[in-house]
């Protein structure tokens, strides 16, 4: 049995959410029994207490952080290991919003560390499916400030100054720490983010659970995290060419490209300083390395250890993959 690292798939960690729906099953093929609905599936996670466990090959049963501990730079890459140590730096999720998520914001690294947290949270969304007229909230439509924001929040009129975007399949939104946001009903998306589970809820639409309890809000904590500026453009535009990897988002935390392909594409990772993650957002493909073949279908993610130098991505039908690495 070869003890070489290979493309890794994990069991998703499923989260029952007040706003979750059924698309995790219908779009991503993820069975969430016995949960009544499923809002989030964490498909690659090293968040303490929420580590995903390998489901393929001889490393089956090991969790992601155990692998980082044992294989270090062989798994994540030398630079990534130097910077993050035994913490896997990215968290990959699918999110199904059957209702509005809370209006929320995430702190940046500086504020997070000041508050004793390991890291802030910058993220991006790739819209895999959207009902007609679906929309989301991203940032402010005009510049605001603490006073105006506070007043409108108290009057439950915060939406008046927030920017709303109509969305459709294939749209991309980058959400740097500090940007107020909320995913709206009818949206199913892939989320790529820093490994951090810190969210400051600003407003939760006056919702209560089955026991009549509202979810906790973090009004004070959020105040110092918010970027009150307005930006000319919130949607990310990218080139849509076939059989060629196109960049979508470059941040200091992750670099994401998209590959829409219907013919084999060969990849060379020798120059890479990081492991690579593939997220299948449409169709079905096979990843062929020197000694393995790994199939992936919509709603799956695969972690390519840094020690793999070459691979052939082979479409099993027309396919779209997001390719993610740590720059």
C-alpha positions, -999 to +999 in steps of 0.1 A: +000+000+000+015+033-011+017+058+018+017+088-006-008+115+000-037+116-025-067+138-033-088+139-001-126+139+003-143+145+036-176+138+053-196+171+054-206+185+088-243+194+086-258+224+104-295+227+111-304+264+108-336+283+114-333+296+078-322+263+061-340+245+033-339+214+012-315+223-016-285+206+001-302+174-010-316+185-044-286+204-057-256+191-038-269+155-033-260+158+004-284+137+026-291+155+059-314+130+076-325+132+104-323+170+103-356+186+091-336+210+069-300+219+064-286+255+063-249+247+060-226+218+050-190+223+061-172+202+035-136+211+044-131+224+080-103+226+106-124+247+130-118+232+164-148+210+174-159+210+137-130+192+120-141+173+089-131+136+087-116+119+056-140+096+037-118+081+010-086+061+008-062+048+035-065+080+056-102+074+060-113+083+096-086+109+102-097+145+107-082+174+089-062+188+118-047+154+126-034+153+090-019+188+092-002+178+124+013+146+108+020+157+072+027+194+078+041+211+047+036+180+026-001+185+030-005+223+031+028+236+017+058+250+034+048+287+034+013+279+046+026+257+074+051+284+085+023+309+087-006+289+101+011+260+119-013+232+127-044+252+119-058+246+084-063+281+070-095+278+050-131+268+056-153+256+027-191+255+031-222+251+011-251+273+023-288+270+015-309+300+025-346+293+025-351+326+044-330+356+051-299+350+072-293+376+099-278+409+089-243+404+101-206+414+099-173+398+107-143+414+123-109+417+106-077+400+120-067+430+140-100+434+158-103+396+163-069+393+179-077+423+202-107+403+213-088+371+220-100+354+188-075+335+165-085+353+132-111+376+116-132+364+087-130+375+051-151+353+027-164+350-008-196+335-023-202+317-056-239+315-063-247+279-074-284+283-077-309+312-072-347+313-074-361+340-096-358+375-080-335+363-052-314+390-036-288+395-010-274+424+011-239+435+006-225+467+021-240+502+022-257+520-008-244+553+004-217+562+029-230+560+065-217+565+100-222+551+135-249+576+145-271+571+114-266+534+115-275+532+153-307+553+148-320+532+118-311+500+136-332+510+166-361+520+143-357+487+124-351+506+092-315+495+086-323+481+052-330+517+039-292+523+038-280+488+029-272+478-007-293+450-022-282+429-052-304+407-074-285+375-079-283+347-104-264+315-109-227+321-115-226+354-096-196+360-073-195+383-042-163+390-023-170+398+014-140+414+031-142+416+069-162+446+079-187+445+051-223+442+064-241+414+046-270+389+045-279+361+021-315+362+010-341+334+004-338+311-026-300+312-028-277+282-027-240+291-027-204+279-021-186+299+005-148+301+009-135+318+040-108+322+066-109+295+093-129+314+118-164+310+132-169+345+144-201+363+133-216+394+148-254+394+143-268+429+139-304+422+131-323+389+129-357+400+114-373+397+149-374+359+144-380+334+172-374+297+173-400+270+182-396+279+219-402+316+213-365+326+218-347+351+196-311+344+186-284+364+203-274+397+187-240+413+190-249+450+184-219+464+205-193+440+192-204+447+156-201+485+158-163+486+158-161+459+130-183+477+104-169+495+073-194+523+067-180+533+033-201+527+001-184+511-029-192+516-066-195+478-072-202+449-050-205+421-075-172+405-088-169+404-126-148+377-142-141+362-177-162+332-187-141+312-211-142+275-215-113+251-208-092+277-193-087+287-156-099+322-150-091+342-118-121+354-098-109+366-064-074+374-051-071+383-014-043+378+011-063+348+025-073+329-006-070+330-044-100+316-063-103+308-100-130+291-120-126+264-146-155+256-169-144+227-190-157+200-214-123+186-224-094+173-202-072+200-186-038+192-172-025+209-141+010+214-128+013+223-091+052+222-088+056+259-083+027+261-058+034+272-023+001+258-010-023+229-012-052+233-037-089+228-031-114+220-059-151+227-053-175+212-078-202+238-084-217+221-115-214+188-133-190+160-126-153+154-131-125+130-124-091+141-109-064+118-123-030+118-106+000+095-111-016+067-090-052+077-082-085+086-098-109+106-077-144+114-089-162+145-078-197+158-084-217+189-077-216+196-040-183+180-033-149+195-025-115+178-028-083+188-010-052+183-032-021+179-009+009+201-018+030+169-024+009+162-056+028+178-085+006+171-115-030+161-122-054+157-151-088+172-146-112+151-167-148+162-173-175+135-170-200+159-183-197+197-188-183+208-155-174+239-134-148+238-106-137+265-083-099+262-077-087+277-044-053+281-028-036+302-001-014+328-019 
